[in-house]
Amino acid sequence: MKLIFLDFEGVITSMHYYLHGHKGRLYDNVFFSVYDPDAIDLVNTIIEQTGAKIVLISDKCVYNKKGRLPNLLKKIGIYGDLYCNLPCKFTTTQPPSINDKLYSIQNLVKSIDDENLTYCILSSSEPVNPVMNLIKTSYITGITSKDVEEAINILNC
């Protein structure tokens, strides 16, 4: 099995696209985000070339009270299969930190009984310690072609 742990912020959303490119497109009024169609195409390239499934690790995963995330993925143009939402610890006053997310990722990976499991983590957040298979994107630019190449190499290894 191949998994992409996908964060929205700084991967398929970026400061550059918000400031210069969106012109009202792909604005989601449920999650108050502007999605970059070029970044979405790049994520879809990873999915197409690896067959990976998606595990959402966005802070938005905690707001999935009505099962909106699978529909949101389709709405914004991500066509991969959703494996699950990351079970994050969450309080109403503060969303999960990258370190909370990494702890949850580690637990999920340990729970999957598949000796061929490969995964990558796409996130713009900076963890306290180095993390295997983390592809750190830029909050300013979002995912890049270089990030896609690295993800494909990890997943198809």
C-alpha positions in Angstrom: 0.0 0.0 0.0 1.1 3.5 -0.7 -0.1 6.5 1.3 0.2 10.3 0.9 -0.3 12.1 4.2 -1.7 15.4 2.8 -1.8 18.7 4.6 -3.8 21.4 2.8 -2.1 24.5 4.1 1.1 25.3 2.3 0.6 22.3 -0.1 -2.5 23.0 -2.1 -3.0 26.4 -0.7 -0.2 29.0 -0.8 0.3 32.7 0.0 1.4 33.3 -3.6 -1.8 31.9 -5.1 -4.0 33.7 -2.5 -2.4 37.0 -3.3 -1.9 36.7 -7.0 -3.8 34.0 -8.7 -7.1 33.0 -7.2 -9.5 35.8 -8.4 -12.3 34.0 -6.5 -11.8 30.5 -8.0 -11.9 27.3 -6.0 -12.9 29.2 -2.8 -14.5 26.8 -0.4 -16.9 28.6 2.0 -17.1 25.6 4.3 -13.3 25.6 5.1 -12.5 29.2 4.1 -9.6 28.2 1.8 -8.4 29.1 -1.7 -7.0 26.0 -3.5 -4.4 26.4 -6.2 -5.4 24.3 -9.3 -1.8 23.9 -10.3 -0.9 22.5 -6.9 -3.9 20.2 -7.2 -2.7 19.0 -10.6 0.7 18.3 -9.0 -0.9 16.2 -6.2 -2.9 14.3 -8.8 0.4 13.6 -10.7 1.7 11.9 -7.6 -1.5 9.9 -7.3 -1.5 8.9 -10.9 2.1 7.8 -11.0 2.1 5.9 -7.7 -1.5 4.7 -7.1 -1.2 6.1 -3.6 -4.3 6.7 -1.4 -4.7 9.9 0.6 -4.7 10.4 4.4 -5.8 13.9 5.2 -3.7 15.6 7.9 -5.0 19.1 7.4 -6.2 21.0 10.4 -9.5 20.9 8.5 -9.8 17.2 9.2 -11.2 18.0 12.6 -14.1 19.8 11.1 -15.3 16.8 9.1 -18.5 16.4 11.2 -20.8 15.8 8.3 -18.4 13.7 6.1 -17.6 16.7 3.9 -14.0 16.0 3.2 -14.4 13.3 0.5 -16.8 15.5 -1.4 -14.4 18.5 -0.9 -11.6 16.5 -2.4 -13.7 15.8 -5.5 -15.0 19.4 -5.6 -11.5 20.8 -5.7 -10.2 18.3 -8.2 -8.3 15.7 -6.2 -9.3 12.4 -7.6 -7.4 10.0 -5.4 -9.0 7.6 -3.0 -9.4 8.8 0.5 -7.9 6.2 2.9 -8.9 8.1 6.0 -8.7 11.3 7.9 -5.8 11.4 10.4 -7.2 10.9 13.9 -5.8 14.0 15.5 -5.9 15.0 19.1 -7.7 18.4 19.1 -8.9 20.9 21.5 -11.4 23.7 20.6 -8.8 26.3 21.4 -5.9 25.1 19.3 -5.6 22.9 16.2 -3.1 20.0 16.3 0.5 20.9 15.9 2.7 19.2 13.3 4.2 17.2 16.2 0.7 16.0 17.2 0.1 15.0 13.5 3.4 13.2 13.3 2.5 11.2 16.4 -0.8 10.3 14.9 0.9 9.4 11.6 3.4 7.1 13.4 0.5 5.3 15.2 -1.5 4.9 12.0 1.6 3.5 10.1 2.2 1.0 13.0 -1.4 -0.1 12.8 -1.4 -1.0 9.1 -0.5 -4.6 8.5 1.3 -4.3 5.2 5.0 -5.1 4.8 5.0 -3.2 1.5 3.6 0.0 3.0 5.4 3.2 1.7 4.3 6.7 2.5 5.3 10.3 2.2 4.1 13.3 4.2 3.3 16.5 2.3 3.3 19.5 4.7 4.6 23.0 5.1 4.9 22.7 8.9 8.2 22.4 10.5 8.5 19.6 13.1 10.8 19.7 16.1 12.9 16.7 14.9 13.8 15.5 11.5 11.1 13.2 10.1 11.5 10.3 7.6 9.6 10.8 4.3 8.6 14.4 5.1 8.5 16.5 2.0 8.4 20.0 3.4 6.6 22.3 1.1 6.7 26.1 1.3 3.7 28.0 2.7 4.6 30.8 0.3 4.6 28.7 -2.9 2.8 25.4 -2.1 3.9 22.1 -3.6 6.4 22.3 -6.5 7.5 19.9 -9.3 10.6 19.1 -7.2 8.4 18.0 -4.3 6.3 15.8 -6.7 9.5 14.2 -8.0 10.7 13.4 -4.5 7.2 12.0 -3.5 7.1 9.7 -6.5 10.6 8.5 -5.8 9.7 7.7 -2.2 6.4 6.0 -3.0 7.8 4.0 -6.0 10.9 2.9 -4.2 
